[in-house]
Every structure is written in C-alpha cells, then in structure tokens.
C-alpha cells in the first residue's frame, strides 16, 4: 500500500450545488477532485448517513444515493475509497451518537440485526455497481460509543456486540473479505484513551479489524509529541496498521469558538497557508515514522469545503482559500508529503508553547475558598453520578474525570454591593475535542456573559471576563463543563474588584 494521502470529500456535491468554483495554481478553473488526484491525493473518504432526509439541516446529503454517485466519481478518478458508516441520520462524533429514527425503538439483538443488515445491504448495493470501497469504518469517532444509549462506552459488552454486528455485515457482503476494517476514535494525541478503549473492546470479543483510525487535530487533541508517542505505543501494543483518519489545520483565523488565537497557540503555528503546510509536514512525518512501519497515511478532513460564516469549518480549515485557489499544502501534496520523521521531530521539538497566564490577575477577590482548602465549601456543584473528583491539595485545584457525557457547573452565588469594574478569571487544564465546551461565566438576573476556553492537557490556560456593574446585585460566577468523556482540572477561580 502506498502512503495514503487521503481526502474526506463528503461535501463535494454540496459545494458544487452551492455554486463554488475551484482553480489551479495558474488561475484556471478545474474540477477540484480531478485536480486533487493530479496533485497527489490518492485515496478518498466519504461518510454515509442512514436517512439524512429525517434531518432538514443535512440537506439530504450523504444518503445512499449520494454515496453511490460519489463512489462512481471516485472510481472514475482511479483511486480507492474509505466508506465511513456513522450509523445515524446525521453527524456522529464524541458528542453525538444518535440512533437513526428508524432504529429508535430497537434494542439488544434487534438493534444488532439492524446494524448487520444495513451494513451488508449498503455494501451489496455498491458491489452490484462495481464500486465497492477498499476500506470501511464501523462507526465514526466511537470512543464514547455509538447508537446511544445502548452502545455507550459505559457498557463495553453491548458496544462490542454492535461493532461486531457491523463487522459481520462487512464480511458477509459481496467481496467483504477483501475490505479492510477500521475502528476510529478521536483524541489521537492521548494514548490512555486508546489503550483503555481497545483493551476493553478486544476483551469483549472484537478482534476482526485491520486498522486503528485516529482523529488528530493539533489544536484539540494534544501536542505533536503526544501524537508521536500515541502512534508508536499503539503499534507496539496492538500490532495493527494506523491511519490518521481526520486531520486539518487553519489557513486563516476564524471565530474564537472554531479557530481563534487560543487554537492557534495550541496548534503551534500561525493560522496561515505556511502554518497549515508545516503542521502537515510534522504530522505526515510522524505517521511515516511509526514503529514497525505501521503508519499508513492520513485523510485531510473536508479539504475543499467552503463557507463565508466565520464560525464554520469551511471558513478557514480547507486547503483552498476563500476564493477556491489552492494553498501550499495542496500544490505540494505529491512532492512534499510525507516528510522525513527526523525532520518532523526536530520541527516539533523546536516549537515554543507558551501559557497565557503569565500575568497575574490583581484586585480584591470576592469569591471564597478559592484554593479549595475547605473542600467544596461555598461552591455549588451538582455532583453528577458519572464524574469522580478529588481536591488536589498540592496545586489547590479541583481535579475531575467523567466516564461518559457530562454537564456540570462549579460556581458561587455572591452579592455585590460596590459598583465598578470586575474581572472574572479561572485557570483550566485538560482535554479538548469535538463536542467539548469549557465556559467561564457570569450570570445575573437578566444576563449571562461567557467565553470559551481552548485548553491543553499540558499547560494551564486562563479565561477572563470583564464586567462593569452600575448597581448592587446578586450573581452567580463559575465555570461550566459540557463534554463527552473528559479529564480536567480547575484552579484559581476569582471575581476581582478593580
């Protein structure tokens, strides 16, 4: 197998329908997929949703009909493709693993049979047309499970049964014995999640798979060093081939909730065409240098998607610019990737990640027990059942871990008598990935001010909110966590009178 330089092109038809036009490096209008293959992309990835017409926001895309049409286009290009079963009518990711509407009332063996029959029937439809995939994902980013609530990772036995049903559906389809099967998780820079998940799933009987797929976005999923360590440890422990099934980097800044200065800091490079190129240099080199030659390549996630909304992925994450012209990573795909692993490691070792809490926040702190010396006295905490926590007396912090989706607040009710300027601040360290919201907030009678924190599990990040109070008031000040399975640490919460 050649080193995979893949592209997730699931939105290709949608972009054409919206009237977007693409160009080569000379400004000549092109079919972007024809041009991509010419420039070195050698593998496609497409997602399939069960019945997307059930979700108006989907636009009906990624249906079986769309999949067939796109697979025909891919075959005409002369490259193989990976089919990504979401097992949902719309997005499936760590924060969303919803059953398709038709399966809502199914459980146990009935749900397993539905997964089996659906998987097999889709692949047989593609086989009849001579456009079978070379690789299949049984689920998309399934670290937290699939087909909730039945297949939640709270119950690995049930999850394993559902995965095995999908695998059997692949194997029993026409030509299914030749299809490579991938199991795909997010958090590609955090080995501990992968070890726990794969140990559990293998112990519960899932063994017939070929590839471990990882999502790795360096502004969400740990440092480049973390990815390097994770890839090598996975290769050594499980002896499976490894593919980074999703990767991307911004070529310009977007909204803070997508790719602002916080994400730029964590990603290591400026949001620019050159920064995007350098990020892919490192990632491709890490993959190519994986122990036992197990690193097989990557898929750039939606490289041609475009959107004018600064909060949208298509605003800044593609490898074409806002006008459809190719960026450096695109025009150099054939010649420059993968880079040498020695060069990649030297590049990431030279990066200087700086914490954004170097300057202390000053003023009179109105909150009490901010160092947690008295445990959670003065604090409001809902204590969800699936969260464990400890008070770390060495770092004066609240250290927590969930074993599934979780939402909670850590806050204080306060009365402010003196008017004037106040600053709310909190420091946080922990995981960040798809579906994670870390929000410091100030809540009053008729308002709520909040910001998003983009954390790292290596460095403390500070979030601050300024507010001017014109009258005495009661309010709630704190931090909200709304996330899939997560580890995090909170310290130095303050509401400072200026």
Order of alpha helices (4+ residues) and beta strands (2+ residues): beta-alpha-beta-beta-alpha-beta-alpha-beta-alpha-beta-alpha-beta-alpha-beta-alpha-beta-alpha-alpha-alpha-beta-alpha-alpha-alpha-alpha-beta-beta-beta-beta-beta-beta-beta-beta-beta-beta-beta
